[in-house]
């Protein structure tokens, strides 16, 4: 048997498999980005409503939410304006903007919601 030939053939197959794995990993990363980019403002409003409801069930009378935290928790990318808009749209009478910026679309926006 020609072991050298067999070893070279196996090394070639391993190289092809490594290249295929790299392609699959890139495709998987891209699909995760696609899922995150498909989050709508309504989805974010529902998430905020869920946080408010959870706070109410735990006996709290108010909850302070920060835009950067929501952005991070939802694993969003470059969606800060969308998060800030959803937060403002989720406000009711008695809710208070604790911190904002001139643009109104920052990771530091904080709103206190009555629950």
VOBA-1610 file (N, C-alpha, C; in pm, whole numbers, padded with zeros to 5 digits, always signed):
BEGIN
Unk+00084-00119+00000Unk+00000+00000+00000Unk+00087+00124+00000Unk+00036+00225-00066Unk+00108+00351-00075Unk+00050+00447+00030Unk+00105+00440+00150Unk+00053+00520+00262Unk+00068+00670+00238Unk+00174+00706+00172Unk+00197+00848+00146Unk+00084+00905+00060Unk+00042+00832-00040Unk-00066+00876-00128Unk-00197+00886-00051Unk-00223+00790+00036Unk-00346+00790+00117Unk-00347+00909+00211Unk-00233+00937+00274Unk-00224+01049+00368Unk-00246+01181+00295Unk-00188+01199+00179Unk-00205+01321+00101Unk-00352+01338+00062Unk-00417+01226+00023Unk-00559+01232-00013Unk-00645+01271+00107Unk-00616+01215+00223Unk-00691+01248+00345Unk-00670+01394+00385Unk-00548+01443+00373Unk-00522+01583+00404Unk-00599+01676+00310Unk-00610+01638+00185Unk-00687+01716+00088Unk-00835+01719+00126Unk-00888+01604+00169Unk-01029+01598+00212Unk-01053+01684+00336Unk-00957+01681+00428Unk-00968+01763+00550Unk-00970+01911+00513Unk-00886+01950+00419Unk-00882+02090+00377Unk-01015+02132+00317Unk-01075+02047+00235Unk-01205+02077+00175Unk-01311+02091+00284Unk-01310+02001+00381Unk-01406+02007+00492Unk-01389+02135+00574Unk-01266+02177+00598Unk-01242+02301+00672Unk-01295+02422+00595Unk-01277+02422+00464Unk-01329+02531+00382Unk-01482+02533+00385Unk-01543+02416+00379Unk-01690+02408+00384Unk-01742+02454+00519Unk-01673+02421+00627Unk-01713+02466+00761Unk-01704+02618+00772Unk-01600+02676+00715Unk-01586+02822+00719Unk-01702+02888+00645Unk-01741+02832+00532Unk-01855+02886+00456Unk-01983+02874+00537Unk-02005+02759+00601Unk-02125+02739+00682Unk-02129+02834+00801Unk-02017+02856+00866Unk-02013+02948+00980Unk-02045+03090+00938Unk-01993+03132+00822Unk-02025+03266+00771Unk-02173+03278+00739Unk-02230+03173+00681Unk-02373+03175+00648Unk-02457+03180+00775Unk-02414+03109+00878Unk-02486+03108+01005Unk-02481+03246+01069Unk-02365+03311+01068Unk-02354+03446+01124Unk-02444+03542+01048Unk-02448+03529+00917Unk-02533+03616+00834Unk-02680+03594+00866Unk-02720+03468+00888Unk-02861+03441+00917Unk-02899+03499+01052Unk-02809+03499+01151Unk-02838+03560+01281Unk-02856+03710+01265Unk-02773+03773+01181Unk-02786+03916+01157Unk-02918+03946+01088Unk-02960+03858+00997Unk-03086+03878+00926Unk-03203+03871+01022Unk-03198+03775+01115Unk-03307+03762+01212Unk-03315+03887+01298Unk-03199+03935+01345Unk-03199+04054+01430Unk-03249+04175+01353Unk-03218+04183+01223Unk-03260+04300+01147Unk-03409+04296+01115Unk-03475+04183+01135Unk-03617+04171+01105Unk-03704+04206+01225Unk-03643+04247+01335Unk-03720+04289+01451Unk-03787+04422+01417Unk-03918+04429+01437Unk-03992+04551+01404Unk-04010+04638+01527Unk-04052+04761+01503Unk-04081+04853+01614Unk-04191+04794+01701Unk-04289+04731+01638Unk-04396+04667+01713Unk-04343+04556+01803Unk-04246+04479+01755Unk-04184+04374+01838Unk-04119+04436+01962Unk-04053+04549+01942Unk-03986+04615+02054Unk-04090+04670+02152Unk-04200+04727+02100Unk-04309+04775+02188Unk-04366+04659+02269Unk-04383+04545+02207Unk-04434+04427+02279Unk-04336+04383+02386Unk-04206+04391+02356Unk-04104+04356+02455Unk-04112+04450+02575Unk-04125+04580+02547Unk-04138+04680+02655Unk-04265+04651+02736Unk-04374+04621+02669Unk-04499+04589+02739Unk-04481+04467+02828Unk-04406+04368+02781Unk-04379+04250+02861Unk-04297+04282+02985Unk-04200+04371+02971Unk-04120+04412+03087Unk-04206+04487+03188Unk-04295+04573+03136Unk-04384+04648+03225Unk-04479+04552+03298Unk-04531+04456+03228Unk-04623+04359+03289Unk-04551+04275+03395Unk-04430+04233+03366Unk-04352+04156+03463Unk-04325+04238+03589Unk-04296+04367+03571Unk-04272+04454+03686Unk-04399+04468+03769Unk-04512+04482+03703Unk-04640+04495+03772Unk-04671+04369+03853Unk-04648+04252+03792Unk-04675+04124+03860Unk-04584+04105+03980Unk-04465+04165+03976Unk-04374+04150+04089Unk-04400+04254+04197Unk-04505+04335+04179Unk-04544+04430+04283Unk-04486+04569+04270Unk-04414+04596+04164Unk-04356+04729+04145Unk-04463+04825+04094Unk-04442+04953+04120Unk-04535+05055+04071Unk-04477+05129+03951Unk-04347+05111+03927Unk-04281+05176+03813Unk-04159+05095+03773Unk-04117+05117+03649Unk-03996+05050+03599Unk-03921+05152+03512Unk-03788+05154+03525Unk-03704+05241+03443Unk-03636+05154+03338Unk-03656+05189+03211Unk-03593+05115+03103Unk-03494+05205+03030Unk-03385+05146+02989Unk-03277+05218+02919Unk-03264+05161+02778Unk-03259+05247+02680Unk-03257+05205+02540Unk-03140+05112+02507Unk-03023+05140+02559Unk-02906+05057+02532Unk-02923+04915+02584Unk-02989+04903+02700Unk-03014+04770+02757Unk-03109+04689+02669Unk-03215+04753+02621Unk-03311+04685+02535Unk-03244+04643+02405Unk-03165+04732+02347Unk-03093+04704+02224Unk-03004+04582+02241Unk-02935+04576+02354Unk-02844+04465+02382Unk-02921+04336+02409Unk-03027+04343+02490Unk-03105+04224+02524Unk-03169+04160+02401Unk-03208+04242+02306Unk-03270+04190+02184Unk-03166+04157+02076Unk-03037+04176+02111Unk-02927+04146+02019Unk-02943+04217+01884Unk-02977+04344+01892Unk-02998+04423+01770Unk-02865+04484+01725Unk-02863+04523+01601Unk-02744+04587+01546Unk-02788+04712+01472Unk-02737+04827+01514Unk-02767+04956+01451Unk-02916+04986+01446Unk-02986+04957+01555Unk-03131+04978+01559Unk-03172+05071+01673Unk-03079+05156+01718Unk-03108+05243+01831Unk-03225+05338+01804Unk-03236+05400+01686Unk-03352+05486+01661Unk-03484+05409+01673Unk-03485+05287+01626Unk-03604+05203+01633Unk-03640+05173+01778Unk-03540+05143+01860Unk-03563+05113+02002Unk-03617+05239+02072Unk-03555+05352+02048Unk-03597+05476+02113Unk-03739+05515+02073Unk-03771+05500+01945Unk-03907+05530+01899Unk-04008+05437+01966Unk-03975+05309+01973Unk-04066+05213+02037Unk-04086+05247+02185Unk-03980+05290+02251Unk-03990+05327+02392Unk-04082+05448+02409Unk-04065+05549+02323Unk-04152+05668+02332Unk-04296+05632+02299Unk-04316+05547+02201Unk-04451+05505+02164Unk-04517+05423+02274Unk-04438+05364+02361Unk-04491+05282+02471Unk-04531+05364+02593Unk-04508+05495+02587Unk-04537+05581+02701Unk-04688+05607+02713Unk-04733+05616+02838Unk-04871+05652+02871Unk-04868+05773+02963Unk-04986+05825+02998Unk-04994+05934+03094Unk-04925+05893+03223Unk-04843+05981+03276Unk-04774+05953+03401Unk-04634+05897+03382Unk-04600+05854+03262Unk-04464+05806+03234Unk-04373+05927+03214Unk-04244+05910+03247Unk-04151+06023+03246Unk-04023+05988+03173Unk-03978+06078+03087Unk-03846+06063+03026Unk-03745+06116+03128Unk-03661+06027+03179Unk-03562+06065+03280Unk-03435+06121+03217Unk-03400+06067+03100Unk-03280+06115+03032Unk-03300+06103+02882Unk-03259+06208+02810Unk-03262+06205+02664Unk-03141+06280+02613Unk-03125+06283+02484Unk-03014+06352+02419Unk-03073+06442+02310Unk-02994+06530+02254Unk-03048+06616+02147Unk-03107+06537+02030Unk-03046+06425+01995Unk-03098+06346+01883Unk-03220+06265+01925Unk-03230+06234+02053Unk-03339+06149+02101Unk-03323+06004+02067Unk-03209+05968+02008Unk-03185+05830+01965Unk-03049+05781+02014Unk-03035+05773+02143Unk-02909+05735+02203Unk-02927+05611+02288Unk-02817+05544+02317Unk-02822+05425+02402Unk-02846+05462+02548Unk-02845+05591+02578Unk-02861+05634+02718Unk-03000+05686+02750Unk-03094+05676+02656Unk-03231+05722+02680Unk-03292+05638+02792Unk-03348+05706+02892Unk-03412+05636+03004Unk-03554+05688+03023Unk-03646+05595+03035Unk-03786+05630+03057Unk-03838+05552+03176Unk-03909+05624+03264Unk-03974+05559+03377Unk-04122+05539+03339Unk-04162+05412+03341Unk-04299+05376+03308Unk-04374+05341+03435Unk-04493+05394+03452Unk-04581+05352+03561Unk-04641+05218+03520Unk-04648+05126+03614Unk-04704+04994+03579Unk-04830+04962+03658
//
